Amino acid sequence: MIFQVVGCSHRNTPLAVRERLSFSGTQTRQAIAEFRQTFPGLEVVLLSTCNRVELYTAGEEGPPAPEQIADFLGRFHRIPPSEILEHLYSHGGEEAVRHLFTVASSLDSMVIGEPQILSQVKQACQLANEAQCAGPLLQDLFQAAAKVARRAAGETAIHQRRVSIPSVAVADFAQQIFERFDDKKTLVIGAGEMAEETLRYLRDQGARDLTVINRHDERARELAQRWQGKARSWDCLPASLAEADLVISTTGAEEPIVTPGQFAAVESARGGRPLFVLDLAVPRDFDPAIGGRPGVYLYSIDDLRQACEKNRTERDKEIPAVQRIVQQETEAFLAELNHRHVTPLIQQLRQGWEKPKDEELQRLFHKLPELDERSREEVRQAFDRLVNKLLHPPMESLRHASRHGVPRGLLEALARLFQLKD
Amino acid sequence: MISGISITCFAASYAVVLALEISRLFFRSGVRWAVMVGFTGAGMLAHTLFLAYRAAHAQGSPLSSKEDWYLIAAWVLAGAYFYLACFHARNAFGVFLLPFVLGLIGVGALAADAAPFAGEPASAVWGAIHGVSLLLATVSVVGGFVAGLMYLHQSYHLKHKRPPRAGLRLPSLEWLRKANSRALIFSMPMLGLGILSGIVLNLVRRGPQPGGVAWNDPAVLSTTVMFAWLLIAVLAGWFYRPAREGHKVAYMTVVSFVFLVIALGIGLLIDSGHGDLRSRRGSPGRSSVSQGRPGA
């Protein structure tokens, strides 16, 4: 019974290659079905995300060589296998198990701690189940991987530490100010790339009402159209500021576009509502003194970078704890798996002892008919205890040996000693 | 078995939960939440049984002693915490709320020597209205104060660009402002009803005879001043938009709490005769204008 993973990831493969090797949902179904036809004795799950393409296999027969996987991927994507092979890594047995657990717990992600990988891992297994390509081995493996991810999320803060500027801006700050975003007005000043990235996070949180203001009306209209918002002319900046709850500013202006004096003019119109300002421009668009006004929460790009850095440091402190969980779960999973090999023999061994025990008991009760039911029960329990005590040492030895792999030598010896069938 | 439940039983349960809440600041645990909810549930159960037993065996009106009044206030706050712990598990409400629960239990235990008030049938209804409305006003002011503290703490951190600390995650400012505002709005009519029912109760008990609780009684005065403050705060929020700003509402709840502490302190420390009409009238039963609420 051997697990294997062959694949490539952001760690060793350029994006251009990963793009060519990636699979859509439909392609995944088709690919694993074809794989099963080629290797009917193997279970298979294909995990394809923007950061990795990995083929997990399991089965009693030997795993396919990386060259065979490269051939398979090459045939499917019509790429020469030689171009693929150099990017592929391969892990077998315990390493393959550990690798999946590491991936599922997001330790192998491009952004460590990103939570999406768990749903991608689950989805890959579900697809393989639906296509009847994943059997009990891979199902158990992927369930164990989900458990590892749950433990990592529950027992460490690995997922709680965001390290990208837009995610920190939204999750660590905006969400601490506002309970909901669907009734909030978002104002984008300028049209920087970071503004769009932040908008994506805000949209995920439910933000709908978007206004874009730019010195160039055309660019404002373009951005507003892309995000189903409305564009307003530059002259409307004070009015828009008075209405806004969230402001993302990314202009290329060389001087602040909102001074304390200008802000004071709109402040009374705001009626004390809190204002969240993300000033992502360099030089800054909002005078820092505005951040001192009551109800104004002003964050510059440097503030967010510092928060990201702090989060990164905190997150890195969590990595050893997640690694410990991965190690514990890998050992537990393999021990459980190995124990399954041992279980039939243990059952045979127990059955082999049960039969003579029952025979001896019957003979004894036949010879001593004067024994009442209570005495008979006592005798039965004494015999049971004797059998259990005699079986305990070999069972413990088996259990202990199975922690480090299938104890084939011990199994053979026991089978021969006690004349057990295969 | 129920008679064996003591204040220590549920106070200890809440203290364990508070310790667990504080431990969130230092380390993570997969089982802590379940243990916290379990201990809070056990504490609530013991607390409820304790109050039920006392109600069944009260000498005067059920749950109308100073001790009971504080313990019921603590019970309501503990119930609020239980709800928040179950449905807003990520937020560390307990660090702010549970000290007040324990504080109220502590004050209740200190007031255990006070004899229960004997409710006369004619005034029992007014006494109950008086006690319950003032109790709800008190709980609301304490709840608002807790939300106000959390608001100011959260706002301070956000102003200083600090991401939320692991283990001390609080609700959003928007949520806290709403909680503050609602607590303020709820406590005002409750306190008004408490004062009004106190006046009626005073008239009913006094009857045609002179005496009763004087208008210049320190407990009455402090409660009236507190009501005036709450009225101003609520009206300001309704008619002046800037007064709805989160910080201002938070500060208003803090001031309300200060008034509450003064009013309760007077009820506990100054022997003004308020709440002890019996001594003035020389009747054998112990009765009270405050019928279950000390200091009002």
Chai-1 contact restraints between the chains, C-beta under 6 A:
chainA,res_idxA,chainB,res_idxB,connection_type,confidence,min_distance_angstrom,max_distance_angstrom,comment,restraint_id
A,G154,B,G30,contact,1.0,0.0,6.0,A-B,restraint_1
A,E155,B,R28,contact,1.0,0.0,6.0,A-B,restraint_2
A,E155,B,G30,contact,1.0,0.0,6.0,A-B,restraint_3
A,A157,B,A166,contact,1.0,0.0,6.0,A-B,restraint_4
A,D172,B,P163,contact,1.0,0.0,6.0,A-B,restraint_5
A,Q176,B,L158,contact,1.0,0.0,6.0,A-B,restraint_6
A,Q176,B,P164,contact,1.0,0.0,6.0,A-B,restraint_7
A,Q176,B,S172,contact,1.0,0.0,6.0,A-B,restraint_8
A,I177,B,S172,contact,1.0,0.0,6.0,A-B,restraint_9
A,I177,B,L173,contact,1.0,0.0,6.0,A-B,restraint_10
A,F178,B,S172,contact,1.0,0.0,6.0,A-B,restraint_11
A,F178,B,E174,contact,1.0,0.0,6.0,A-B,restraint_12
A,E179,B,S172,contact,1.0,0.0,6.0,A-B,restraint_13
A,E179,B,E174,contact,1.0,0.0,6.0,A-B,restraint_14
A,E179,B,W175,contact,1.0,0.0,6.0,A-B,restraint_15
A,G271,B,R241,contact,1.0,0.0,6.0,A-B,restraint_16
A,G272,B,P242,contact,1.0,0.0,6.0,A-B,restraint_17
A,G272,B,R244,contact,1.0,0.0,6.0,A-B,restraint_18
A,G272,B,E245,contact,1.0,0.0,6.0,A-B,restraint_19
A,P294,B,H247,contact,1.0,0.0,6.0,A-B,restraint_20
A,G295,B,E245,contact,1.0,0.0,6.0,A-B,restraint_21
A,Y297,B,L158,contact,1.0,0.0,6.0,A-B,restraint_22
A,D303,B,K161,contact,1.0,0.0,6.0,A-B,restraint_23
A,A307,B,P163,contact,1.0,0.0,6.0,A-B,restraint_24
